[in-house]
């Protein structure tokens, strides 16, 4: 029997009792929930479209679309021409390759100038101030050095100034190098003083394990300043006499400034001589510095302007705070930028333009007499921003790092239309998604759903709903909406989708009847972008009001079982905070994924598999394992409920990690560790079990992320067990998830201890 027939039979046979439900009917003649859903789907009078906020002034538009780049990481205009030099990670062994476009970059033609050694990565290029005469270019890169450990290396090459403008690989001259395998720096530039500047990171991929950040007797964590035009007899550079630490004992004299973690991009303001360095933070902050002579930027005693390892020894000069700094609710991986002096946008002249690799956001900053006077968001893009540059006309280039030949170059254009919707719902009752906000009754055409492994949100009750357009496209392009059930991460859903989640707090702890709605969130997709909106419920439970774009904090009084009370802190997230968890790496949607949605759901008395209901609405097509009973689709994995003790403890733990941690701890997810905690990741690929932590050890002797059989040596368990600096998850929780602590202790004890060596 086909599903449509069996579904109709199911609908006819179901007898429902709706009193007390979030979908309670006004009388017994109301059709059952699934029948009502099928009738009303596609007919929800939603007013959730556009935006309540004014548009940002700029958007990114692709230029030179014929350029086919795999993983471009850097671009620069060759002086005196329209040609571009591009570093790309195109080769099969992962090594960098240096390309150049023709005099007509729009042709898409690329010439290979240089292949770097296997297991090497190039980061940055600069031209000698007298390039027109000497042809010198300098490349900062990292790779094996004389067959030994990896080093960051600056190499000079000669590039012919006459056609066919060949790069002479035999002209390679190593200028400077140092051991580094992680945060490598390698940004290179000539200052207006004619001297050569190069950045270095702390040399590792962790939280400064080697305590290099404040060390002065090495070249790590520095901005170095050297003279390549007047070399010493025994090396291809000399140290300028006016460097700030010349003559100081146990200090490398090349040091111009220090205390950098992972400097990512450097630029020189050609009008003022100012040097800007972008810097990737670790746990909570991203920074950019207008670098001052001899300044100490604090790593790893400080992370930006905030205490980090405060017990570590600070260097010989005081800590200097960043010029601009962003919390991880705004930025996750800052890409340093350029100072703009183009003609298209006079209001941006003199602005330092920089962005975020993880979110695609682009900001601008202006300084006056070394002080920040203006700092605002300029554009919100879908790009993986690897670098900024200035083209031959002085206009902005933005480099998008994407694989499979999707990466490329973009520039700014003005936003052409105001995306605001004057009728965007400021009240939940104006949204069109609810038939009655008091009582929390959603429109029958909105799809209720649940997840296998809920995210820990301080124990509050949550209900979830989905508004999907019945069709996508316009005119002749219009077609029915279809969901592609991918094996992991969020589904690709069409413009017009609204995911709804409401939160209810037990005012009397342990009493479900005392629940009060405190927040409802919308996640809206339009023009290929997702944006989060939050509504705060009033005390009367009659409506909820749209929260300001910056978010708000509140506290609620909860009466405890012992007759006392406590304050429950609650954060209504800002628009940008929403997208920290609903990130690009996680494909934006967390619950709306195959492993989470692969379950049965109670549709107010009508029990059905969620994919069965989506199939009824012609949204998915699946193969079922066991015919008409529809227990699970064939070949699709599913999480388990971490709090259901009937399930296997390993599955529960892995499901918890997926729901609460894999948001960040996946490839390109913004987590600074190397773990991959998705449920679909093989255990031996997770980099979790019996693996030493590369960040904090919290004073735990012989620490492991998960120490098999030994909970007390397991850093992950410790971080779940605390609510202070170092807690996990970092965001959206102030209470310890005690059942999860118990679960992970059980799981760790169940793991076999490794044999002693």
Helices and strands as residue ranges (DSSP letters): H 3-13, H 33-40, E 58-63, E 72-77, E 84-88, E 97-101, G 105-107, E 110-115, E 121-127, H 131-134, E 136-144, E 150-159, E 167-179, E 188-190, E 196-199, E 222-226, E 255-258, E 263-268, E 275-279, E 285-290, E 302-303, E 306-307, E 324-327, E 334-340, G 346-348, E 351-356, E 361-368, E 371-380, E 385-390, E 396-400, E 408-414, G 428-430, E 434-436, E 441-442, E 447-449, E 461-467, E 471-472, G 475-477, E 479-480, E 498-506, G 512-514, E 515-526, E 529-537, E 544-546, E 552-559, E 565-572, H 575-581, H 594-597, E 600-603, E 606-609, H 610-616, G 627-629, H 649-660, G 683-685, G 711-713, H 715-720, H 738-750
